[in-house]
Structure formats: C-alpha cells, structure tokens
Amino acid sequence: MKDDIKAPGSASQPAAENGPGVLARSYKAKAGPAAMALVIGLAALTAQASETDLVRDIQRYCTVCWRNARLDPRLWDDCTQEVCCRLLTKARDGRLDLGQVLSDDTPERRELVRAIDMVRKRVQRAKRHQPIDALALPAPDTDQRQRERLELGEILESARRAVLSPRQDRIVELWMRGWSVPEIGTDLGIPVNRVSDEKYKALRKLELHLRNGHDELEAFTQTQARAENDRRETA
C-alpha cells in the first residue's frame, strides 16, 4: 500500500523582490558548502541517468554489498551516499559513464566495485579501532550527519517550491518515495511518456536552480573571506 501523501501546495515562482543577496543569505543559513555540493551532486546524478531506475539499482546493489559485509545497517545509507558521490565526481570529470556502472565487465563496473570496497574497508577499520567504552555511544559525527540530512531536505524542499509546477512537484514527490513511472501515471491520470518527460524536466530545473544557488553561495563566501582578510590586515 502506498504512503498517504498529501498533494503539494502550489509551487509558485520566486517573488521579484527576492534578489541575489536574499538567495545567498537563505542558502548560507541552511547549509554549508559541503551539504550544498552534495545536493547538487545527487540532483545531477539522477538527472543524467540514462535509465530512470539507474540510481535506485545502484542503491540496491550497494545495500546487498553492505549486508554481505555485515556492516551496521544504520550506516548503509551513508555508505551508499559516499559511493554515489565518488562515482559522480568521476562522471562529472568525464572519466566515467554512469550508464555503464552496472554493466558486466566494464571499467565503470570495476570503478563501482572499487568504490564500494574502499567504503567497506574504511567502515570496518573504524569499527575495529573503536574504544570499548564508546561502543554503546553514537559516533562523534552522528549529530553532524543528521544536521546535514535536515539541511539537504530543507534545501531540496525550497528548490522544489521555487521552480517546479504543482504537477512536477507531485511527480518528484512520488518518485522519491519509490513509485514507478507507470504507477505515477495511473495516480495522475496521464500517459507514462508524459510522466517521464515531466520528471526529466523537473530534475533539470532542480539541478539548474541548485547549481545557481551554489555558485552564488561560493561568490558570497569568497567576498566575506576577502573582507575578513582586509579587516585583519588593517587591524
């Protein structure tokens, strides 16, 4: 049975008075550069996938690997996220074709296995060297990871409200919850090819919006850093 999802509200365009400075301040308040880069990376990864289920298939593949390696299930999501980011970094540099990651006997498949192995070894090594009196306590960076996840959710929600139409937002919402394209089409009463087209457009809109916000955030941060350096030099 599907989750009971409320239809999202109207996704209005940003008001004209919300200038670049407002955007920079709102992004800066919600996330640091690392969190912002991760949001952009995940949006770009899903938008570039040649198969609509590619990302989900990679996640499933990783989950099987973490289970076989007997990693703590609480770490699976973080481990999978790290693998996806490693793959994306190479794909953005033109060193890897994401569409070939799950194909047999390809350099991309070997890169996936290599990334999974690196993450697995790091987690197992960290567990091996963990003090006994710390085993019952959450990892030191648990709170930080939770904060970053909340920041990512807030940023993505803000981007959806800013640039997506109500229908596109509904499609993205259902797709993120695991609904297939045919199921979404049935729910909305529109053809499957229309769902795929709207989903692609929505992801592209999100990627562009998030990337613009990231570029503006970097410029804002650099300006602040230069101003701080000037103050120190004149002090």
Backbone bond lengths (Angstrom), bond angles and torsions (degrees), N, CA, C in turn:
res aa  C-N    CA-C-N  psi(-1)  N-CA   C-N-CA  omega(-1)  CA-C   N-CA-C  phi
1 M - - - 1.462 - - 1.520 109.35 -
2 K 1.293 117.27 134.68 1.459 121.02 -176.98 1.518 110.88 -73.16
3 D 1.336 115.10 153.42 1.457 120.31 174.63 1.519 109.61 -60.95
4 D 1.321 115.12 145.82 1.454 119.85 177.06 1.518 107.76 -78.74
5 I 1.308 116.76 103.55 1.456 121.78 -174.39 1.511 109.72 -109.06
6 K 1.300 116.04 125.94 1.454 119.75 175.92 1.512 109.95 -77.43
7 A 1.301 115.17 138.92 1.461 118.73 178.16 1.508 109.48 -62.04
8 P 1.360 118.50 131.79 1.450 121.24 -178.55 1.515 111.10 -65.01
9 G 1.332 113.99 156.86 1.453 119.09 178.11 1.501 111.32 -73.52
10 S 1.286 115.53 176.03 1.462 120.79 -178.82 1.501 110.52 -62.04
11 A 1.347 117.44 128.03 1.464 122.25 -179.43 1.507 108.89 -91.33
12 S 1.305 116.97 86.88 1.456 120.96 -177.21 1.504 111.43 -78.88
13 Q 1.323 115.98 155.81 1.451 121.53 177.79 1.514 109.42 -73.95
14 P 1.355 119.42 156.09 1.448 121.99 -179.52 1.522 110.34 -60.40
15 A 1.325 115.44 144.48 1.458 119.81 178.32 1.507 109.90 -68.17
16 A 1.333 116.04 150.47 1.457 120.54 -175.57 1.508 112.18 -63.81
17 E 1.377 116.42 -29.63 1.448 117.27 -176.67 1.516 112.59 -75.73
18 N 1.321 117.92 -10.37 1.454 120.11 178.34 1.518 109.34 -78.78
19 G 1.294 116.62 87.77 1.459 121.50 -177.23 1.503 112.12 -79.19
20 P 1.350 117.67 -179.68 1.451 122.79 -178.03 1.516 113.23 -56.07
21 G 1.331 117.43 -39.21 1.452 119.44 -178.58 1.514 112.29 -61.96
22 V 1.342 116.17 -38.27 1.458 120.76 178.89 1.514 109.99 -64.25
23 L 1.335 116.36 -43.27 1.458 120.77 179.74 1.514 110.28 -61.45
24 A 1.326 117.42 -45.52 1.457 120.77 -179.36 1.517 111.00 -61.58
25 R 1.325 117.34 -43.60 1.456 119.86 -177.96 1.522 111.23 -67.10
26 S 1.343 116.75 -39.46 1.456 119.09 -178.96 1.520 110.85 -66.78
27 Y 1.329 117.60 -40.56 1.457 120.24 178.53 1.521 110.40 -67.74
28 K 1.322 116.63 -40.79 1.462 120.47 -178.09 1.520 110.33 -63.72
29 A 1.322 116.29 -35.85 1.455 119.99 -178.79 1.519 111.54 -70.23
30 K 1.320 117.00 -27.28 1.460 119.76 -173.09 1.524 114.37 -95.76
31 A 1.318 119.24 -26.58 1.457 118.77 -174.90 1.507 111.81 -159.39
32 G 1.329 115.08 148.98 1.450 120.62 173.92 1.509 109.84 -82.33
33 P 1.337 117.53 173.39 1.467 121.06 -178.39 1.523 113.74 -56.32
34 A 1.347 117.80 -37.30 1.464 120.00 -178.36 1.518 111.03 -64.28
35 A 1.332 116.56 -45.38 1.462 120.13 179.66 1.517 110.67 -64.77
36 M 1.332 117.09 -41.31 1.461 121.23 179.40 1.526 110.59 -62.34
37 A 1.339 116.80 -44.27 1.461 120.75 -179.62 1.522 110.82 -61.12
38 L 1.332 116.76 -36.95 1.457 120.57 -179.54 1.521 111.05 -67.79
39 V 1.324 116.72 -41.10 1.466 119.87 177.13 1.520 110.29 -59.67
40 I 1.345 116.13 -46.88 1.464 120.62 179.49 1.520 110.11 -60.76
41 G 1.325 116.19 -43.03 1.454 120.55 -178.19 1.513 112.68 -61.50
42 L 1.316 117.18 -46.60 1.456 120.64 -179.14 1.523 111.45 -67.21
43 A 1.329 116.85 -39.12 1.467 119.61 177.59 1.518 110.47 -63.60
44 A 1.336 116.50 -42.28 1.459 120.41 -179.93 1.519 111.00 -67.40
45 L 1.330 116.83 -37.57 1.459 120.77 -179.29 1.519 110.63 -61.78
46 T 1.335 117.39 -46.73 1.459 119.87 -179.61 1.515 111.07 -69.68
47 A 1.327 117.59 -35.25 1.463 120.23 -178.04 1.517 111.71 -69.93
48 Q 1.334 117.63 -31.70 1.456 120.60 -175.80 1.523 113.00 -87.60
49 A 1.344 117.08 -12.38 1.457 119.47 -175.27 1.522 110.86 -60.29
50 S 1.348 115.99 129.65 1.455 119.88 179.57 1.524 110.54 -76.28
51 E 1.318 117.89 -22.62 1.455 122.88 174.65 1.526 107.47 -111.65
52 T 1.330 116.10 135.11 1.462 118.83 -176.40 1.522 112.02 -62.85
53 D 1.329 117.20 -26.49 1.462 120.09 -177.76 1.528 112.47 -101.64
54 L 1.323 118.05 13.01 1.463 120.63 -175.62 1.524 112.00 -58.72
55 V 1.319 116.43 -50.60 1.460 119.56 -177.59 1.522 110.86 -61.62
56 R 1.330 115.79 -42.71 1.461 119.41 179.60 1.524 110.84 -63.68
57 D 1.333 117.59 -37.34 1.459 120.76 178.60 1.527 111.08 -66.51
58 I 1.330 116.65 -39.05 1.467 120.25 176.77 1.522 109.78 -63.02
59 Q 1.323 116.66 -41.88 1.462 120.74 179.23 1.523 110.95 -62.37
60 R 1.328 116.20 -42.95 1.466 119.60 179.13 1.525 110.82 -64.56
61 Y 1.327 116.43 -41.58 1.465 120.94 179.07 1.528 109.95 -60.79
62 C 1.332 116.09 -45.21 1.463 120.41 179.89 1.524 111.07 -63.00
63 T 1.328 116.62 -41.68 1.465 120.56 -178.55 1.517 111.27 -59.87
64 V 1.330 117.07 -41.75 1.466 120.91 177.19 1.524 110.20 -61.29
65 C 1.327 116.56 -41.34 1.471 120.78 179.63 1.520 111.31 -64.52
66 W 1.332 117.05 -43.27 1.476 119.45 179.88 1.526 110.40 -65.31
67 R 1.346 116.53 -37.89 1.464 119.67 179.27 1.529 110.38 -65.76
68 N 1.321 116.61 -44.83 1.463 120.02 -179.96 1.524 112.00 -64.47
69 A 1.339 116.19 -31.72 1.469 120.54 179.74 1.527 111.72 -83.39
70 R 1.333 117.04 -1.65 1.464 123.31 179.47 1.528 112.61 59.58
71 L 1.325 115.95 38.61 1.460 119.46 175.17 1.530 109.52 -77.12
72 D 1.307 115.63 154.86 1.463 121.39 177.61 1.532 109.15 -59.48
73 P 1.342 118.28 121.10 1.477 120.45 -179.13 1.522 113.79 -54.35
74 R 1.334 117.00 -25.85 1.466 119.52 179.10 1.525 112.14 -67.29
75 L 1.336 116.49 -16.86 1.462 120.80 -178.38 1.522 112.70 -98.85
76 W 1.325 117.42 -6.73 1.467 120.00 -173.60 1.522 112.71 -58.46
77 D 1.325 117.18 -46.58 1.470 119.67 -177.82 1.523 111.64 -61.27
78 D 1.339 116.14 -44.03 1.463 119.70 179.97 1.523 111.04 -64.39
79 C 1.336 116.21 -40.40 1.467 120.39 -179.98 1.527 110.66 -64.35
80 T 1.324 116.43 -44.91 1.462 120.54 179.11 1.520 110.84 -62.93
81 Q 1.319 116.15 -40.63 1.456 120.92 178.90 1.528 110.49 -60.78
82 E 1.324 116.36 -41.18 1.466 120.27 179.78 1.524 111.13 -65.07
83 V 1.330 116.78 -41.53 1.466 120.62 178.07 1.524 110.41 -61.18
84 C 1.334 116.99 -46.39 1.469 120.96 -179.73 1.524 111.25 -60.74
85 C 1.313 116.52 -39.52 1.465 119.76 -179.90 1.527 111.39 -67.93
86 R 1.329 116.74 -37.10 1.466 120.09 176.86 1.531 110.47 -63.12
87 L 1.325 115.78 -44.19 1.463 119.89 179.58 1.522 110.65 -64.62
88 L 1.322 115.92 -42.95 1.458 120.30 -178.21 1.519 111.76 -62.21
89 T 1.331 116.06 -41.16 1.465 119.90 179.90 1.520 110.86 -56.47
90 K 1.327 116.46 -44.73 1.464 120.37 179.44 1.529 111.28 -70.06
91 A 1.341 116.70 -37.00 1.465 120.02 -179.90 1.520 110.74 -65.36
92 R 1.330 117.28 -40.93 1.459 120.71 -179.38 1.516 111.69 -66.82
93 D 1.350 116.74 -26.27 1.462 121.27 177.82 1.523 112.18 -86.65
94 G 1.333 116.93 0.38 1.456 120.66 179.78 1.514 114.25 78.68
95 R 1.327 116.78 15.56 1.466 120.29 -178.06 1.522 112.76 -98.04
96 L 1.328 117.08 2.10 1.456 119.58 -175.73 1.521 109.91 -156.89
97 D 1.333 116.10 138.52 1.466 122.23 176.83 1.523 107.94 -100.62
98 L 1.330 116.85 109.12 1.463 120.50 -176.23 1.522 112.49 -57.86
99 G 1.323 116.87 -31.27 1.450 120.29 -178.54 1.518 113.91 -66.31
100 Q 1.352 117.11 -15.31 1.462 121.14 -178.28 1.525 113.01 -104.57
101 V 1.337 116.77 4.38 1.465 120.48 -174.36 1.527 112.77 -60.79
102 L 1.331 117.36 -35.99 1.463 120.56 -177.29 1.524 113.00 -100.90
103 S 1.332 117.08 5.34 1.468 120.51 177.40 1.524 109.77 -77.53
104 D 1.329 116.09 148.87 1.460 120.55 -178.65 1.522 111.34 -71.01
105 D 1.333 115.43 140.63 1.463 123.04 171.52 1.528 112.87 52.47
106 T 1.311 116.12 52.66 1.467 121.38 175.27 1.525 108.34 -125.13
107 P 1.334 117.71 155.35 1.472 119.82 176.15 1.524 111.48 -57.51
108 E 1.346 116.29 -34.40 1.466 119.98 179.78 1.532 111.40 -66.25
109 R 1.339 116.32 -39.81 1.473 119.68 178.24 1.523 109.86 -64.92
110 R 1.326 116.82 -40.55 1.463 120.23 178.20 1.526 110.86 -64.88
111 E 1.334 116.36 -34.74 1.464 120.19 177.53 1.530 110.59 -66.80
112 L 1.328 116.90 -38.85 1.462 121.08 176.34 1.525 110.41 -61.37
113 V 1.325 116.19 -47.98 1.468 120.66 179.92 1.525 110.45 -61.82
114 R 1.335 116.02 -40.36 1.466 120.58 179.55 1.535 110.83 -63.85
115 A 1.332 116.49 -42.72 1.466 120.33 179.85 1.528 110.78 -64.68
116 I 1.328 116.29 -42.75 1.465 120.34 178.50 1.520 110.55 -62.51
117 D 1.335 116.28 -42.05 1.460 120.57 -178.93 1.525 111.29 -64.46
118 M 1.326 116.95 -40.35 1.465 121.10 179.00 1.526 111.08 -62.67
119 V 1.319 116.19 -45.12 1.465 120.22 -179.76 1.525 110.34 -66.61
120 R 1.327 116.45 -42.99 1.471 120.46 179.90 1.524 111.05 -59.45
121 K 1.324 116.97 -47.19 1.466 120.57 -178.93 1.524 111.44 -63.75
122 R 1.329 116.43 -38.78 1.466 119.51 -179.99 1.524 110.90 -63.48
123 V 1.333 116.49 -43.95 1.466 120.41 -179.31 1.525 110.74 -66.62
124 Q 1.329 116.76 -43.45 1.458 119.91 179.95 1.524 111.43 -65.88
125 R 1.320 116.59 -37.02 1.463 120.83 178.55 1.529 110.52 -66.30
126 A 1.321 116.38 -41.52 1.466 120.64 179.31 1.527 110.70 -64.22
127 K 1.321 117.10 -39.11 1.457 120.73 179.40 1.521 110.80 -67.66
128 R 1.332 116.97 -37.40 1.455 121.84 -177.97 1.524 111.54 -64.97
129 H 1.339 116.49 -34.14 1.460 120.67 -176.25 1.525 113.12 -98.25
130 Q 1.327 117.54 10.40 1.459 120.79 -179.03 1.522 110.05 -76.52
131 P 1.344 119.21 130.30 1.466 121.97 178.51 1.525 111.20 -59.90
132 I 1.330 116.10 147.68 1.461 120.76 -177.93 1.518 111.45 -59.87
133 D 1.350 117.04 -41.89 1.457 119.31 -176.69 1.520 112.94 -73.11
134 A 1.344 116.23 -3.64 1.465 119.19 179.46 1.523 112.31 -103.43
135 L 1.354 115.94 -3.69 1.455 119.40 -175.29 1.525 112.33 -64.27
136 A 1.321 116.88 -32.73 1.458 119.72 -177.73 1.518 112.68 -87.06
137 L 1.331 116.47 -2.05 1.455 120.55 -177.73 1.515 110.63 -104.65
138 P 1.325 118.66 151.80 1.465 120.41 176.09 1.516 110.64 -66.19
139 A 1.318 116.66 153.27 1.465 120.89 179.12 1.519 109.56 -59.70
140 P 1.365 117.29 149.93 1.469 120.43 -177.43 1.516 113.45 -55.42
141 D 1.335 116.46 -32.17 1.459 118.16 -176.02 1.528 113.01 -97.11
142 T 1.340 116.73 11.96 1.461 119.43 -179.76 1.520 111.46 -60.55
143 D 1.330 116.11 -46.66 1.466 119.77 179.78 1.518 111.38 -62.08
144 Q 1.338 116.41 -39.12 1.465 120.10 179.80 1.521 110.67 -64.34
145 R 1.346 117.20 -42.51 1.465 120.57 178.60 1.524 110.48 -62.75
146 Q 1.346 115.65 -40.56 1.460 119.02 179.17 1.522 110.93 -64.20
147 R 1.333 116.55 -40.98 1.464 119.98 178.82 1.517 110.76 -63.48
148 E 1.348 116.31 -41.31 1.460 119.78 -179.52 1.526 110.81 -65.15
149 R 1.339 116.56 -38.24 1.462 119.25 178.46 1.527 110.74 -63.75
150 L 1.333 116.35 -41.52 1.461 119.51 177.56 1.519 110.63 -63.70
151 E 1.342 116.13 -40.56 1.461 120.16 178.82 1.523 110.65 -62.94
152 L 1.338 115.51 -43.43 1.464 119.62 -179.75 1.524 110.50 -61.50
153 G 1.335 115.39 -43.50 1.456 118.83 179.22 1.520 112.29 -62.31
154 E 1.341 116.27 -40.62 1.466 120.43 179.89 1.522 111.11 -65.72
155 I 1.330 116.13 -41.98 1.464 120.31 -178.48 1.526 110.52 -65.40
156 L 1.333 116.27 -45.28 1.458 119.79 -179.18 1.526 110.82 -65.24
157 E 1.337 116.77 -40.67 1.464 120.69 178.59 1.526 110.55 -62.61
158 S 1.331 116.40 -41.92 1.465 120.83 178.90 1.525 110.95 -63.85
159 A 1.334 116.19 -41.10 1.466 120.35 179.84 1.525 110.82 -65.49
160 R 1.320 116.67 -40.38 1.465 120.00 178.88 1.520 111.12 -62.17
161 R 1.317 116.23 -43.30 1.469 119.47 179.32 1.527 111.23 -64.57
162 A 1.325 116.19 -32.62 1.461 120.26 -173.58 1.524 113.22 -76.87
163 V 1.330 117.94 -38.29 1.468 118.49 -168.02 1.525 115.73 -121.93
164 L 1.325 119.09 -14.55 1.464 119.77 -175.30 1.526 112.05 -94.94
165 S 1.323 114.61 145.99 1.462 119.81 171.68 1.530 107.63 -74.23
166 P 1.340 118.52 162.41 1.468 120.12 178.72 1.529 112.54 -54.72
167 R 1.324 117.45 -40.89 1.467 119.96 -179.86 1.525 110.82 -66.94
168 Q 1.325 117.65 -44.80 1.455 120.51 179.15 1.524 110.91 -62.21
169 D 1.325 116.53 -39.57 1.458 120.32 179.61 1.523 110.61 -64.66
170 R 1.320 116.18 -39.63 1.464 120.84 178.07 1.530 110.41 -63.96
171 I 1.317 116.22 -43.16 1.463 120.76 179.30 1.524 110.59 -62.06
172 V 1.324 117.05 -46.57 1.465 120.98 179.60 1.524 110.58 -62.72
173 E 1.336 116.33 -41.82 1.468 120.69 179.97 1.521 111.01 -59.91
174 L 1.328 117.06 -48.67 1.460 120.91 -179.44 1.521 111.20 -66.58
175 W 1.324 116.62 -40.67 1.467 120.86 -179.13 1.525 110.77 -63.95
176 M 1.340 117.14 -40.80 1.461 121.02 178.66 1.526 111.53 -65.81
177 R 1.334 116.73 -25.05 1.461 120.93 178.94 1.526 112.52 -88.05
178 G 1.317 116.85 4.67 1.456 120.30 173.75 1.511 116.13 98.60
179 W 1.327 118.22 5.33 1.463 120.29 178.12 1.523 109.76 -71.30
180 S 1.331 116.38 142.07 1.457 120.89 175.84 1.526 109.57 -79.28
181 V 1.334 115.72 163.74 1.465 120.11 179.37 1.533 111.48 -59.81
182 P 1.353 119.78 -45.07 1.473 119.20 177.42 1.528 112.61 -60.31
183 E 1.336 117.11 -38.76 1.466 120.02 179.48 1.529 111.12 -64.98
184 I 1.331 115.79 -39.77 1.465 119.72 178.35 1.525 109.99 -64.86
185 G 1.345 115.71 -41.54 1.456 120.00 178.85 1.518 111.89 -59.98
186 T 1.336 116.01 -41.76 1.467 120.29 178.65 1.525 110.80 -64.66
187 D 1.331 116.21 -42.62 1.467 120.55 -178.90 1.523 111.66 -63.31
188 L 1.331 116.42 -40.09 1.463 120.52 -176.87 1.522 113.03 -91.75
189 G 1.343 116.42 -11.75 1.454 119.66 -179.73 1.516 113.27 71.60
190 I 1.334 117.26 35.17 1.467 121.33 178.76 1.526 109.17 -129.34
191 P 1.352 118.23 157.36 1.463 121.34 -178.94 1.531 112.40 -61.35
192 V 1.330 114.86 153.81 1.463 121.09 -179.22 1.523 111.58 -59.97
193 N 1.341 116.63 -42.56 1.466 118.68 -178.72 1.526 111.70 -64.58
194 R 1.328 116.79 -29.24 1.470 120.53 176.88 1.533 109.71 -69.69
195 V 1.328 116.20 -39.48 1.468 119.99 177.68 1.525 110.24 -61.30
196 S 1.339 116.39 -47.54 1.466 120.62 -179.70 1.521 111.13 -60.47
197 D 1.323 116.17 -42.51 1.465 120.39 -179.48 1.529 111.27 -65.01
198 E 1.331 116.68 -44.74 1.463 120.74 -179.66 1.530 111.08 -66.73
199 K 1.328 116.69 -37.36 1.466 119.94 179.14 1.520 110.75 -65.63
200 Y 1.319 116.06 -43.00 1.467 120.51 178.58 1.528 110.18 -61.29
201 K 1.337 116.41 -46.66 1.468 120.18 179.67 1.529 111.07 -61.84
202 A 1.334 115.90 -39.93 1.467 119.91 -179.09 1.520 111.32 -64.46
203 L 1.324 116.84 -43.73 1.461 120.09 -179.71 1.517 111.14 -66.10
204 R 1.326 116.46 -37.49 1.464 119.76 177.04 1.529 110.67 -65.04
205 K 1.325 116.45 -41.35 1.466 120.16 177.55 1.528 110.72 -60.36
206 L 1.330 115.80 -44.62 1.459 119.95 -179.41 1.516 111.02 -63.84
207 E 1.336 115.58 -43.22 1.466 118.64 -179.35 1.526 110.61 -60.67
208 L 1.332 116.71 -46.18 1.462 120.46 -178.69 1.526 110.77 -63.84
209 H 1.325 116.51 -44.64 1.465 120.66 -179.19 1.527 110.90 -62.57
210 L 1.340 116.33 -44.94 1.461 120.05 -178.87 1.519 111.36 -68.21
211 R 1.327 115.94 -37.93 1.468 118.81 179.45 1.530 110.44 -66.51
212 N 1.325 117.74 -41.36 1.462 120.16 177.44 1.522 110.76 -61.77
213 G 1.346 115.41 -40.88 1.459 119.08 177.95 1.511 111.79 -64.33
214 H 1.343 116.21 -37.74 1.464 120.48 179.24 1.519 111.11 -66.46
215 D 1.337 116.83 -44.32 1.467 120.18 179.32 1.523 110.55 -61.52
216 E 1.328 115.37 -41.22 1.459 119.21 -179.21 1.524 110.61 -68.15
217 L 1.337 116.20 -38.36 1.452 120.14 178.69 1.519 110.77 -62.85
218 E 1.337 116.48 -43.12 1.460 119.69 179.13 1.520 111.06 -61.95
219 A 1.339 117.29 -43.33 1.465 120.60 179.00 1.527 110.41 -63.02
220 F 1.332 116.01 -41.34 1.466 120.68 179.17 1.525 110.29 -62.84
221 T 1.351 116.37 -44.80 1.459 120.92 -178.95 1.521 111.18 -64.25
222 Q 1.344 117.24 -41.90 1.462 120.77 179.52 1.525 111.16 -64.22
223 T 1.329 116.91 -39.75 1.467 120.51 178.00 1.520 110.64 -62.60
224 Q 1.338 115.86 -43.14 1.456 119.87 178.97 1.524 111.12 -63.81
225 A 1.345 116.65 -39.84 1.464 120.69 -179.72 1.523 111.02 -65.62
226 R 1.346 116.53 -41.17 1.468 119.52 178.68 1.523 110.83 -64.94
227 A 1.325 116.12 -40.29 1.466 119.73 179.04 1.520 110.69 -63.65
228 E 1.331 116.38 -39.44 1.460 120.35 178.94 1.522 110.88 -65.70
229 N 1.335 116.87 -41.16 1.469 120.45 178.05 1.523 111.15 -63.77
230 D 1.338 116.35 -40.14 1.468 120.12 178.54 1.521 110.94 -62.62
231 R 1.334 116.02 -40.31 1.464 119.35 179.92 1.522 110.99 -64.81
232 R 1.344 115.79 -38.98 1.464 119.15 -179.99 1.524 111.38 -67.39
233 E 1.343 116.47 -38.21 1.460 120.04 -178.59 1.524 112.18 -69.20
234 T 1.330 116.57 -32.90 1.463 120.17 -178.22 1.524 112.60 -89.14
235 A 1.345 115.87 -8.90 1.474 118.98 -178.21 1.526 110.92 -72.21
